[in-house]
């Protein structure tokens, strides 16, 4: 008796397969691949394009389709979606071979660095090679099997090229395994030769049965938990650093229970912000180069650091200078053994929620010294006064500074709003100052800090959480890089709110350039002056008019008072909206509380660079390896 089969093209089989994949955690089931973004060209239109339209795109479509405008932006949207869904559900992205495929590389790197799942389905060169070269085919003289999609290999967590129909079966199963794996997840690429996509094959029916990929909660080794608890009981100044893994495992309640029982203060990375509400007594704010004064002081004097779901990036460790106590030790709770072993820490390899619950049980009855709790409580209160001062203008009729824009937004948003940012000077201000009120309110992509992420990510977040107001905060530099998905938001009726802060250039890098001897070179959006430098008048670019031309309802704000009104009106608008404000460049944000290593010229003739090098050498001696 022969097994039942179904005759479909490779593309039709893939669409059918993807519609039947699910994740499950804690008894809750989710579509693993929720929908598919796409831009069609000759490399995928007759394959995946035909398969999607044949499967149906009405209500209840097996694999709903979203039309994008830029391939990189489609990946950003998919990443925003996956993060909002706690990595339990992802989206696919299909492009043609050639520039469509290579445009995926930046988005793929962002997804993999942030360990967020996205399925990439680029077309590829003909497997049968009927003619060489075909349109957009890369000819590599030393290797006939290389295509532009090979550029995706180093930024993908799994890569396969499906040269024959039957090869799709193991490739698709491996792709799902990686997407659902909390350790391995990131960008997954299945390169699909355009002729193979359209080729028919008799597929076994078992390939299309529903599959559930269970996401486990492995507990860390019991002996390691006991050892960690002993270290915590002996510690006089412990500090817990909460990273993005707290959110991914939905461990916020377990974290809150642990610190309320023990009094351990919690500092947060960019990805971990919101792990506790900003007003929780144990929450001391951001840590690292963009950290709060109290969090960084606790980090400098901590004798034990408990990292939970953090990668310990250079911003978190202040480039290896922050954790300065000579005898400081580390306990690292992470689902990834790679991260759990960083800084020569005691590794607790396991799920963040399971690990925090185990630690809480092992620490029953233990609390930090009362004097320590009083110290960080006083520091938290001092920093709250700093935040209030940065948010509050002396004159509400004046043009607001960037931190006052953040303060105006803070006054308007609700607990369920999502605020998205990724690059420029805003991430530093937001990390130090934003008052996070719920676990997913603060959405900063800082693993790759990719300009142009915010607007498409807002679309992805809104698709993942259709009832939550979503804000994309962008500077003029970021806006000019990637505004095109505004059209997608308008087309789909997604009421995202884009806030454009216009400061006539790359403010963050301009400030960094000044600090490192670069004298702000090439960072302003201005006409050339007589000496050839970009120091003339600001360019006459009207970003508000541009946003309106793409379909947004635009509100201009000339003062802080007008900004408050515009933000409130935008939140209530119920349609894609933009708030435009030209900011006062006067710095009002608190200075950095810790160092960041940006190398400075070792020799130079200009005084600015020589002075910057002196400052660099003064800090660099504090770098250390934790052994």
C-alpha positions as CSV (number, residue, x, y, z in Angstrom):
1,X,0.0,0.0,0.0
2,X,1.5,3.3,-1.1
3,X,1.5,6.4,1.2
4,X,-0.9,9.2,0.2
5,X,0.6,12.1,-1.7
6,X,-0.4,15.5,-2.9
7,X,0.9,17.0,-6.2
8,X,1.9,20.6,-5.6
9,X,4.7,23.0,-6.6
10,X,7.5,23.6,-4.2
11,X,6.1,27.0,-3.4
12,X,2.6,25.7,-2.9
13,X,3.9,23.0,-0.6
14,X,5.9,25.5,1.4
15,X,2.8,27.7,2.0
16,X,0.7,24.7,2.9
17,X,3.4,23.5,5.3
18,X,3.9,26.9,7.0
19,X,0.2,27.2,7.7
20,X,0.3,24.1,9.9
21,X,3.2,24.9,12.2
22,X,2.6,25.9,15.8
23,X,4.6,26.7,19.0
24,X,3.4,25.8,22.4
25,X,4.6,27.1,25.8
26,X,2.8,26.8,29.1
27,X,-0.1,25.1,27.4
28,X,-0.7,28.1,25.0
29,X,-0.5,27.5,21.2
30,X,0.6,30.1,18.7
31,X,1.0,30.1,14.9
32,X,4.7,29.7,14.4
33,X,4.7,31.6,11.0
34,X,1.8,34.0,11.3
35,X,1.9,35.7,7.9
36,X,4.2,36.6,5.0
37,X,5.7,39.9,3.9
38,X,6.7,40.2,0.2
39,X,7.8,42.2,-2.7
40,X,7.6,40.3,-6.0
41,X,10.1,40.1,-8.9
42,X,10.8,37.6,-11.5
43,X,12.6,35.4,-8.9
44,X,9.5,34.7,-6.8
45,X,6.4,36.0,-8.5
46,X,5.5,32.8,-10.4
47,X,6.6,30.7,-7.4
48,X,5.7,32.0,-4.0
49,X,3.5,34.7,-5.4
50,X,1.4,32.3,-7.3
51,X,1.3,29.9,-4.3
52,X,0.0,32.7,-2.0
53,X,-2.7,33.8,-4.3
54,X,-3.8,30.2,-4.9
55,X,-4.0,29.5,-1.2
56,X,-6.4,32.4,-0.8
57,X,-6.0,35.8,0.8
58,X,-9.4,36.5,2.3
59,X,-10.5,36.1,5.9
60,X,-8.8,33.1,7.5
61,X,-6.1,32.8,4.8
62,X,-3.7,29.9,5.4
63,X,-0.8,32.4,5.2
64,X,-1.9,36.0,5.2
65,X,0.1,38.4,3.0
66,X,1.4,41.9,3.7
67,X,2.7,44.1,0.9
68,X,5.9,45.9,1.7
69,X,7.9,48.7,0.1
70,X,11.5,47.9,1.1
71,X,13.0,44.5,1.7
72,X,15.0,45.6,4.7
73,X,12.0,47.3,6.2
74,X,9.9,44.1,5.8
75,X,12.4,42.2,8.0
76,X,12.3,45.0,10.6
77,X,8.5,44.8,10.6
78,X,8.7,41.0,11.1
79,X,11.3,41.5,14.0
80,X,9.0,44.0,15.7
81,X,6.1,41.5,15.4
82,X,8.2,38.6,16.8
83,X,9.5,40.7,19.8
84,X,5.9,41.8,20.7
85,X,4.9,38.1,20.5
86,X,7.7,37.1,22.9
87,X,9.3,35.1,20.0
88,X,6.5,32.5,20.0
89,X,5.3,33.6,16.6
90,X,7.2,34.9,13.6
91,X,6.6,36.2,10.1
92,X,8.1,35.2,6.8
93,X,9.6,37.6,4.2
94,X,9.9,36.7,0.5
95,X,11.8,38.6,-2.1
96,X,13.1,38.1,-5.7
97,X,16.7,37.1,-6.4
98,X,19.2,40.0,-6.8
99,X,18.8,43.4,-5.1
100,X,15.6,42.2,-3.3
101,X,17.6,39.4,-1.7
102,X,20.7,41.4,-0.8
103,X,18.4,44.1,0.8
104,X,17.6,41.5,3.4
105,X,21.1,41.3,4.9
106,X,20.8,44.3,7.3
107,X,17.5,43.1,8.6
108,X,18.7,39.6,9.0
109,X,21.7,40.8,11.0
110,X,19.4,42.8,13.2
111,X,17.2,39.7,13.8
112,X,20.1,37.4,14.6
113,X,21.9,39.8,16.9
114,X,18.7,40.4,18.8
115,X,17.8,36.6,18.7
116,X,14.4,37.3,17.2
117,X,12.9,34.8,14.7
118,X,12.2,35.7,11.1
119,X,11.9,33.4,8.1
120,X,13.6,34.7,4.9
121,X,12.5,33.2,1.6
122,X,14.5,34.9,-1.2
123,X,14.4,33.7,-4.7
124,X,17.6,32.3,-6.1
125,X,19.3,31.6,-9.4
126,X,18.1,28.8,-11.6
127,X,19.1,25.4,-10.3
128,X,18.9,23.9,-13.8
129,X,21.1,26.7,-15.3
130,X,19.3,27.0,-18.6
131,X,21.3,30.0,-19.4
132,X,24.2,31.8,-17.6
133,X,23.9,34.4,-16.5
134,X,20.2,35.1,-16.0
135,X,19.0,38.5,-15.0
136,X,20.5,39.6,-11.7
137,X,22.6,36.5,-11.3
138,X,26.0,36.9,-9.7
139,X,28.7,35.2,-11.7
140,X,31.5,34.0,-9.5
141,X,34.4,32.8,-11.7
142,X,35.8,30.4,-9.0
143,X,32.5,28.9,-7.8
144,X,29.5,28.2,-9.9
145,X,27.2,27.5,-7.0
146,X,27.6,30.9,-5.3
147,X,24.7,33.4,-5.5
148,X,24.0,36.7,-3.8
149,X,22.0,34.8,-1.2
150,X,25.3,33.5,0.2
151,X,25.7,37.0,1.7
152,X,22.9,35.9,4.1
153,X,24.9,32.9,5.5
154,X,26.9,34.8,8.2
155,X,23.8,36.7,9.4
156,X,21.5,33.6,9.5
157,X,21.1,31.1,12.3
158,X,20.2,28.5,9.7
159,X,20.7,28.6,5.9
160,X,19.8,26.1,3.2
161,X,19.4,26.3,-0.6
162,X,16.6,24.1,-1.9
163,X,18.1,22.7,-5.2
164,X,15.5,20.0,-5.6
165,X,11.8,19.7,-4.5
166,X,12.4,16.8,-2.1
167,X,15.1,18.8,-0.4
168,X,12.4,21.1,1.0
169,X,11.2,18.5,3.5
170,X,14.3,18.3,5.7
171,X,15.1,22.0,5.1
172,X,11.7,23.2,6.2
173,X,11.7,21.1,9.3
174,X,15.1,22.3,10.3
175,X,14.0,25.9,9.7
176,X,11.1,25.5,12.0
177,X,13.3,23.9,14.7
178,X,15.6,26.9,14.7
179,X,12.8,29.5,14.6
180,X,11.2,27.9,17.7
181,X,14.5,27.4,19.6
182,X,14.9,30.1,22.3
183,X,18.7,29.6,22.1
184,X,19.3,29.3,18.4
185,X,16.6,31.6,17.0
186,X,17.3,34.5,14.7
187,X,17.1,34.9,10.9
188,X,16.4,31.6,9.1
189,X,17.0,31.6,5.3
190,X,15.6,29.1,2.8
191,X,17.0,30.2,-0.6
192,X,14.6,29.1,-3.3
193,X,15.8,28.8,-6.9
194,X,13.1,30.4,-9.1
195,X,12.7,27.3,-11.3
196,X,12.5,24.9,-8.3
197,X,9.7,27.1,-6.7
198,X,7.5,26.4,-9.7
199,X,8.4,22.7,-10.1
200,X,5.7,20.1,-9.2
201,X,6.3,17.1,-6.9
202,X,4.3,14.4,-5.2
203,X,4.5,15.3,-1.5
204,X,3.7,12.9,1.3
205,X,0.6,14.0,3.2
206,X,2.5,13.6,6.4
207,X,4.5,16.6,5.5
208,X,1.4,18.7,5.9
209,X,0.1,17.5,9.2
210,X,-0.1,20.0,12.1
211,X,3.2,20.1,14.0
212,X,3.7,21.7,17.4
213,X,7.1,22.9,18.4
214,X,7.2,23.0,22.1
215,X,9.2,25.8,23.8
216,X,10.5,24.3,27.1
217,X,11.3,25.9,30.4
218,X,14.4,24.0,31.4
219,X,15.4,24.7,35.0
220,X,19.1,25.3,35.8
221,X,21.2,22.7,37.5
222,X,20.1,22.3,41.1
223,X,23.6,22.2,42.5
224,X,24.4,25.5,40.6
225,X,21.3,27.1,42.1
226,X,22.4,26.1,45.5
227,X,25.8,27.5,45.0
228,X,24.4,30.7,43.6
229,X,22.1,31.1,46.6
230,X,25.1,30.7,48.9
231,X,26.9,33.4,47.1
232,X,23.8,35.7,47.4
233,X,23.5,35.0,51.1
234,X,27.1,36.0,51.6
235,X,26.8,39.1,49.5
236,X,26.5,42.5,51.1
237,X,25.9,44.5,47.9
238,X,24.3,42.3,45.2
239,X,22.9,43.9,42.0
240,X,20.6,42.1,39.6
241,X,20.9,43.1,35.9
242,X,17.8,42.3,33.9
243,X,18.1,41.8,30.2
244,X,15.8,41.0,27.3
245,X,15.6,37.3,28.3
246,X,13.3,38.3,31.2
247,X,10.8,39.5,28.7
248,X,11.2,36.7,26.2
249,X,10.5,34.1,28.9
250,X,7.7,36.2,30.5
251,X,9.6,36.1,33.7
252,X,8.6,39.6,35.0
253,X,6.3,38.2,37.8
254,X,9.0,35.8,38.9
255,X,11.5,38.6,39.0
256,X,9.2,40.8,41.0
257,X,8.5,38.0,43.5
258,X,12.3,37.4,44.0
259,X,13.3,41.0,44.6
260,X,10.3,41.8,46.8
261,X,11.3,38.9,49.0
262,X,15.0,39.7,49.1
263,X,15.3,43.4,48.5
264,X,17.9,42.9,45.7
265,X,18.0,46.1,43.5
266,X,17.3,45.6,39.8
267,X,19.1,47.6,37.0
268,X,18.0,47.1,33.4
269,X,19.7,46.9,30.0
270,X,18.0,48.5,26.9
271,X,16.3,45.1,26.1
272,X,15.4,44.5,29.8
273,X,13.8,47.9,30.6
274,X,10.3,47.4,31.9
275,X,11.1,44.1,33.6
276,X,9.9,46.0,36.7
277,X,7.7,49.0,36.6
278,X,9.7,52.2,37.0
279,X,8.1,53.0,40.4
280,X,8.8,49.6,41.9
281,X,11.0,50.1,45.1
282,X,13.7,47.7,43.8
283,X,13.9,49.2,40.3
284,X,17.0,51.5,40.1
285,X,16.9,52.2,36.3
286,X,19.2,51.8,33.4
287,X,22.7,50.4,33.8
288,X,25.9,51.1,31.8
289,X,27.0,53.9,29.6
290,X,23.4,55.1,29.3
291,X,22.6,54.3,32.9
292,X,21.3,56.2,35.8
293,X,23.6,57.6,38.5
294,X,22.3,55.2,41.2
295,X,22.4,52.1,39.0
296,X,25.9,52.7,37.8
297,X,27.1,53.5,41.3
298,X,25.6,50.2,42.6
299,X,27.3,48.4,39.7
300,X,30.7,49.9,40.6
301,X,30.5,48.8,44.2
302,X,28.6,45.5,43.8
303,X,30.3,42.5,45.2
304,X,28.0,40.2,43.3
305,X,26.2,40.8,40.0
306,X,23.3,38.5,39.0
307,X,22.8,38.8,35.2
308,X,19.4,37.5,34.0
309,X,18.9,37.1,30.3
310,X,21.6,39.6,29.3
311,X,24.4,39.4,26.8
312,X,26.6,41.9,28.7
313,X,27.2,44.2,25.7
314,X,29.8,47.0,25.9
315,X,27.1,49.5,26.7
316,X,26.0,47.4,29.7
317,X,29.5,46.9,31.0
318,X,30.8,50.4,30.1
319,X,33.3,48.7,27.8
320,X,34.6,46.6,30.7
321,X,35.0,49.4,33.2
322,X,31.8,49.5,35.2
323,X,32.0,46.5,37.6
324,X,34.9,47.9,39.4
325,X,34.9,46.2,42.9
326,X,38.1,44.1,43.0
327,X,36.4,41.0,44.3
328,X,33.2,41.2,42.3
329,X,31.7,37.9,41.2
330,X,29.0,37.1,38.7
331,X,26.1,34.7,38.5
332,X,24.5,34.4,35.1
333,X,21.1,33.0,34.5
334,X,20.5,32.5,30.7
335,X,18.9,30.0,28.4
336,X,22.1,30.3,26.4
337,X,25.2,28.6,27.8
338,X,27.3,31.0,25.7
339,X,26.0,34.0,27.6
340,X,25.8,32.2,31.0
341,X,29.6,31.7,31.0
342,X,30.5,35.3,30.3
343,X,32.6,37.3,32.7
344,X,33.8,34.1,34.3
345,X,30.4,33.9,36.1
346,X,28.7,30.9,37.7
347,X,26.5,29.7,34.9
348,X,22.8,29.0,35.6
349,X,21.8,27.6,32.2
350,X,18.1,27.6,31.9
351,X,14.9,29.5,31.4
352,X,14.8,32.8,33.1
353,X,11.4,32.3,34.8
354,X,12.3,28.8,36.0
355,X,15.7,30.0,37.2
356,X,14.3,33.0,39.1
357,X,11.7,30.8,40.8
358,X,14.4,28.3,41.8
359,X,16.5,31.1,43.2
360,X,13.6,32.5,45.1
361,X,13.0,29.1,46.7
362,X,16.7,28.7,47.6
363,X,16.8,32.2,49.1
364,X,13.7,31.9,51.3
365,X,14.0,34.1,54.4
366,X,17.0,36.1,53.1
367,X,17.1,39.9,52.6
368,X,19.8,42.3,51.8
369,X,21.1,44.6,54.6
370,X,18.6,47.3,55.6
371,X,21.3,50.0,55.1
372,X,21.9,48.9,51.5
373,X,18.1,49.1,50.7
374,X,18.0,52.6,52.2
375,X,21.0,53.6,50.1
376,X,19.6,52.6,46.8
377,X,16.1,53.9,47.7
378,X,17.6,57.3,48.4
379,X,19.6,57.2,45.1
380,X,16.4,56.2,43.2
381,X,14.6,59.2,44.7
382,X,17.5,61.6,43.7
383,X,17.4,60.3,40.1
384,X,13.7,60.8,39.9
385,X,14.2,64.5,40.6
386,X,16.8,64.5,37.7
387,X,14.2,63.0,35.4
388,X,11.5,65.5,36.4
389,X,13.9,68.4,35.8
390,X,14.9,67.0,32.3
391,X,11.3,66.6,31.4
392,X,10.0,70.0,32.6
393,X,10.5,73.2,30.5
394,X,10.8,76.6,32.1
395,X,8.7,78.1,29.4
396,X,6.0,75.9,27.8
397,X,5.7,78.4,24.9
398,X,9.3,77.8,23.8
399,X,10.6,75.1,21.4
400,X,11.2,71.9,23.4
401,X,14.5,70.1,23.8
402,X,14.7,66.4,23.0
403,X,14.4,65.3,26.6
404,X,11.3,67.6,26.9
405,X,9.8,65.8,23.9
406,X,10.3,62.6,25.8
407,X,8.7,64.2,28.9
408,X,5.7,65.3,26.9
409,X,5.2,61.8,25.5
410,X,5.6,60.4,29.0
411,X,2.7,62.6,30.1
412,X,0.5,61.4,27.3
413,X,1.0,57.6,27.0
414,X,-0.9,54.9,28.8
415,X,0.4,51.7,30.3
416,X,-0.5,49.7,27.2
417,X,1.3,52.0,24.7
418,X,4.4,50.8,23.0
419,X,7.2,53.3,22.4
420,X,9.8,52.2,19.7
421,X,13.2,53.6,19.0
422,X,16.5,52.2,17.8
423,X,19.3,54.7,17.0
424,X,20.7,58.2,17.5
425,X,20.8,60.1,20.7
426,X,17.3,59.1,21.7
427,X,18.2,55.6,23.0
428,X,20.5,57.1,25.6
429,X,17.9,59.6,26.8
430,X,15.1,57.0,26.8
431,X,17.2,54.4,28.7
432,X,18.1,56.9,31.4
433,X,14.8,58.8,31.6
434,X,11.8,56.8,30.4
435,X,9.4,55.6,33.0
436,X,8.4,52.2,31.8
437,X,5.0,51.2,33.1
438,X,4.5,47.7,31.6
439,X,6.7,44.9,30.3
440,X,6.3,45.7,26.6
441,X,5.9,49.4,26.7
442,X,9.6,50.1,26.0
443,X,10.8,48.7,22.7
444,X,14.4,49.7,21.9
445,X,16.3,47.8,19.3
446,X,19.9,48.3,20.5
447,X,21.5,45.0,19.7
448,X,22.2,46.4,16.2
449,X,21.0,50.1,16.8
450,X,19.8,50.2,13.2
451,X,18.6,53.5,11.8
452,X,15.4,53.0,9.9
453,X,14.0,50.3,12.2
454,X,11.4,52.3,14.0
455,X,8.6,52.9,11.5
456,X,8.5,49.3,10.0
457,X,8.8,47.8,13.5
458,X,5.9,49.9,14.6
459,X,3.8,48.3,11.9
460,X,5.0,44.8,13.0
461,X,4.1,45.6,16.7
462,X,0.7,46.9,15.7
463,X,0.0,43.7,13.7
464,X,1.0,41.7,16.7
465,X,-0.9,43.8,19.2
466,X,-3.7,45.5,17.4
467,X,-5.3,47.0,20.5
468,X,-2.1,48.8,21.7
469,X,-1.2,52.4,20.7
470,X,2.2,52.3,19.0
471,X,4.7,55.2,18.7
472,X,7.7,55.3,16.4
473,X,10.2,57.9,17.6
474,X,12.6,59.0,14.9
475,X,15.1,61.8,14.3
476,X,15.4,63.4,11.0
477,X,18.4,61.3,10.1
478,X,16.6,58.0,10.7
479,X,13.4,59.3,9.0
480,X,15.3,60.1,5.8
481,X,16.8,56.6,5.7
482,X,13.6,54.6,5.7
483,X,10.2,56.3,5.6
484,X,8.7,54.2,2.9
485,X,6.7,51.8,5.1
486,X,4.5,54.7,6.0
487,X,2.7,53.9,2.8
488,X,2.1,50.3,4.1
489,X,0.6,51.7,7.4
490,X,-1.7,53.9,5.4
491,X,-2.6,51.1,3.0
492,X,-3.5,48.7,5.9
493,X,-5.1,51.3,8.1
494,X,-2.7,50.7,10.9
495,X,-2.9,53.7,13.3
496,X,0.8,54.0,14.2
497,X,2.0,57.4,15.4
498,X,5.3,58.7,14.0
499,X,7.0,61.4,16.0
500,X,9.7,63.2,14.0
501,X,12.3,65.1,16.0
502,X,14.1,67.4,13.6
503,X,17.5,68.6,14.7
504,X,19.1,69.1,11.2
505,X,21.5,66.2,11.2
506,X,23.0,63.2,13.0
507,X,22.8,64.6,16.5
508,X,24.1,61.5,18.3
509,X,27.2,61.0,16.1
510,X,27.7,64.7,15.9
511,X,28.1,64.8,19.7
512,X,30.2,61.7,19.7
513,X,32.4,63.3,17.0
514,X,32.9,66.4,19.1
515,X,33.8,64.2,22.1
516,X,36.3,62.1,20.2
517,X,38.2,64.8,18.3
518,X,36.2,64.5,15.1
519,X,34.8,68.1,15.5
520,X,31.4,67.2,14.3
521,X,32.7,66.6,10.8
522,X,30.0,65.5,8.2
523,X,27.2,65.2,10.7
524,X,25.0,68.2,10.1
525,X,22.3,68.6,7.4
526,X,23.5,72.0,6.1
527,X,24.7,73.7,3.0
528,X,28.4,73.9,2.4
529,X,30.1,77.0,3.7
530,X,32.8,78.9,1.8
531,X,35.5,76.7,3.3
532,X,33.8,73.5,1.9
533,X,32.5,72.3,5.3
534,X,28.9,71.5,5.9
535,X,28.4,74.5,8.3
536,X,26.1,76.7,6.2
537,X,22.4,77.2,6.7
538,X,20.1,74.3,7.5
539,X,18.7,72.5,4.4
540,X,15.2,73.6,3.4
541,X,13.8,70.1,3.8
542,X,10.2,69.8,5.1
543,X,9.9,66.4,6.6
544,X,6.3,67.1,7.8
545,X,5.2,67.8,4.2
546,X,7.0,64.6,3.1
547,X,5.2,62.5,5.7
548,X,1.9,64.1,4.6
549,X,2.6,63.2,1.0
550,X,3.0,59.6,2.0
551,X,-0.5,59.6,3.5
552,X,0.0,60.5,7.2
553,X,-2.2,63.0,9.0
554,X,0.4,65.5,10.2
555,X,0.4,67.8,13.3
556,X,3.1,70.4,13.6
557,X,4.2,71.6,17.1
558,X,6.2,74.8,17.5
559,X,6.3,74.8,21.3
560,X,6.2,72.4,24.3
561,X,2.5,73.3,24.9
562,X,1.6,72.6,21.3
563,X,3.5,69.4,21.4
564,X,1.5,68.1,24.4
565,X,-1.7,68.9,22.5
566,X,-0.5,67.3,19.3
567,X,0.6,64.1,21.0
568,X,-2.7,63.7,22.7
569,X,-4.6,64.3,19.5
570,X,-2.4,61.9,17.6
571,X,-3.0,59.1,20.1
572,X,-6.8,59.7,19.8
573,X,-6.8,60.0,16.0
574,X,-7.3,56.3,15.2
575,X,-5.4,56.6,11.9
576,X,-1.8,56.7,10.8
577,X,-0.5,60.0,12.2
578,X,2.7,62.1,12.4
579,X,3.7,64.6,15.0
580,X,6.5,66.9,13.7
581,X,8.6,69.0,16.1
582,X,11.8,70.9,15.4
583,X,13.8,70.6,18.6
584,X,15.9,73.1,20.6
585,X,19.4,71.6,20.3
586,X,20.4,72.8,23.8
587,X,21.5,69.6,25.8
588,X,19.2,69.0,28.7
589,X,19.8,65.3,29.2
590,X,22.0,64.1,32.2
591,X,25.5,63.4,31.2
592,X,26.7,59.8,30.7
593,X,27.3,58.1,34.0
594,X,29.8,55.6,32.7
595,X,32.4,55.4,29.9
596,X,32.0,53.9,26.4
597,X,35.1,52.8,24.4
598,X,35.2,54.6,21.0
599,X,38.8,54.7,19.9
600,X,40.4,58.1,19.4
601,X,43.3,59.0,17.1
602,X,46.6,58.1,18.8
603,X,48.4,61.0,17.1
604,X,46.9,64.1,15.6
605,X,47.9,67.7,14.8
606,X,44.5,69.2,15.7
607,X,44.0,70.3,19.4
608,X,40.5,68.7,19.6
609,X,41.8,65.3,18.8
610,X,44.8,65.6,21.1
611,X,42.6,66.6,24.0
612,X,40.1,63.8,23.3
613,X,43.0,61.3,23.3
614,X,44.1,62.4,26.7
615,X,40.5,61.8,28.0
616,X,40.4,58.4,26.3
617,X,43.7,57.3,27.9
618,X,42.4,58.4,31.3
619,X,39.4,56.0,31.0
620,X,41.0,53.1,29.1
621,X,43.2,52.2,32.1
622,X,40.1,51.1,34.0
623,X,39.2,48.3,31.6
624,X,39.5,44.9,33.1
625,X,38.9,41.2,32.4
626,X,36.8,39.5,35.0
627,X,38.5,36.2,35.8
